[in-house]
Amino acid sequence: MQINLDEKITEHFKWREFLYCSQWGVCVFPISVLQKQNIIDTCEVLENIRSILNSPLKVTSGLRPNVYNKLIGGAVESYHTQGLAVDFIPTKVSVHKARIALNEFLPDLKCRMENNGKGGWIHIDTGKVGPSGRFFRP
């Protein structure tokens, strides 16, 4: 599947941001039709989060191939491998304040947010809501 890395997925996000694997220093290819659609859907949630926080967001991790996910210590069945998750940092508000602000919007956004304590990023995914709810501990 051909993808122009500089093409916008949504108004504020490009393919390059979601396909870049920083440990390898490259963008991942190929991606499946399903992964592409999942990334588009996840990016639309991210646009809403950007709006709620009134802050640009820096994507730190999007799609991860299984081997890359294992290399960086990601969960075995990480939603990142399906294009259903993204890690990001808001640029105009602290990660802590952003987590607090987003918590009440999670049901409307139809996403979950990882409770990674004092981590310097925010993880959201559009996976199934389990027993721990929308704010989960990995």
C-alpha positions in Angstrom: 0.0 0.0 0.0 1.5 3.3 -1.1 1.5 6.1 1.5 3.0 9.6 1.1 4.6 10.2 4.5 4.0 14.0 4.2 0.3 13.6 3.4 -2.0 14.7 6.2 -4.2 12.0 7.8 -6.3 14.8 9.5 -5.8 18.5 9.8 -2.9 18.4 12.2 -1.3 14.9 11.8 0.7 13.3 9.0 1.5 9.7 8.2 5.2 10.2 9.1 4.3 10.8 12.7 2.3 7.6 13.1 4.7 5.3 11.1 8.0 6.5 12.6 9.8 4.1 14.9 12.4 6.2 16.7 14.6 3.3 17.9 15.0 2.2 14.3 15.1 5.7 12.9 12.7 4.7 10.0 9.0 4.6 9.1 7.4 1.2 9.0 6.0 -0.3 5.8 4.0 -1.9 4.5 0.8 -1.4 6.5 -2.5 -3.3 5.9 -5.7 -1.7 4.8 -7.1 -2.4 8.3 -4.1 -0.8 10.0 -4.5 2.3 7.8 -8.2 2.6 8.7 -7.4 2.1 12.4 -4.7 4.9 12.3 -7.2 7.2 10.6 -9.8 6.5 13.3 -7.3 6.9 16.1 -6.1 10.2 14.6 -9.6 11.5 14.6 -9.7 10.9 18.3 -6.4 12.6 18.7 -7.8 15.7 16.8 -10.6 15.8 19.4 -8.0 15.5 22.2 -6.0 18.4 20.7 -9.2 20.5 20.7 -10.1 19.6 24.3 -6.6 20.5 25.6 -6.3 23.5 23.3 -2.7 22.3 22.6 -0.7 20.9 19.8 0.3 17.3 20.4 3.6 15.6 19.6 3.2 12.0 18.6 5.9 9.9 20.2 4.7 6.4 19.1 2.0 5.2 16.7 2.0 2.0 14.7 4.5 -0.6 15.9 5.4 -3.8 14.1 5.4 -6.8 16.5 9.2 -7.1 16.5 9.6 -3.4 17.3 7.0 -3.5 20.0 8.9 -6.4 21.6 12.2 -4.5 21.3 10.9 -1.5 23.2 9.1 -3.6 25.9 5.6 -3.0 24.7 2.7 -5.1 25.9 2.5 -8.5 24.1 -1.0 -7.7 22.6 -0.4 -3.9 22.3 -3.0 -2.0 20.4 -0.1 -0.1 18.8 0.5 -3.1 16.6 -2.9 -2.7 15.1 -2.9 1.1 14.7 -5.4 1.5 17.5 -3.1 3.3 19.9 -0.9 6.4 20.1 1.5 7.9 22.6 1.8 11.7 22.7 2.9 14.7 24.6 0.8 17.9 24.7 3.0 21.0 24.1 1.0 23.7 26.0 -0.1 21.8 29.1 1.7 19.3 31.4 1.1 15.6 30.9 -0.3 15.4 34.4 -2.9 18.2 33.8 -3.8 16.8 30.4 -4.6 13.4 32.0 -6.8 15.0 34.5 -8.6 17.1 31.9 -9.1 14.2 29.5 -10.4 11.7 32.1 -14.0 13.0 32.0 -14.0 12.9 28.1 -12.9 9.3 27.7 -16.4 7.9 27.3 -17.3 10.5 24.7 -14.0 10.0 22.9 -14.6 6.2 22.9 -11.1 5.6 24.0 -9.0 4.4 27.0 -6.1 6.2 28.6 -3.2 4.4 30.3 -2.5 5.3 33.9 1.3 5.2 33.6 1.9 7.2 36.7 4.6 9.8 36.2 5.4 8.8 32.7 6.3 11.7 30.4 3.7 10.9 27.8 0.0 10.0 27.4 -1.2 6.7 25.9 -4.7 6.5 24.4 -6.2 3.6 22.5 -9.5 2.7 21.0 -9.5 -0.8 22.3 -12.2 -2.6 24.2 -13.1 -1.2 27.6 -12.3 -4.0 30.1 -13.0 -4.4 33.8 -10.6 -1.7 34.8 -12.6 0.9 32.8 -11.3 3.7 30.5 -8.4 4.7 32.8 -6.3 1.6 33.0 -3.0 0.4 34.5 -0.8 -1.5 32.1 
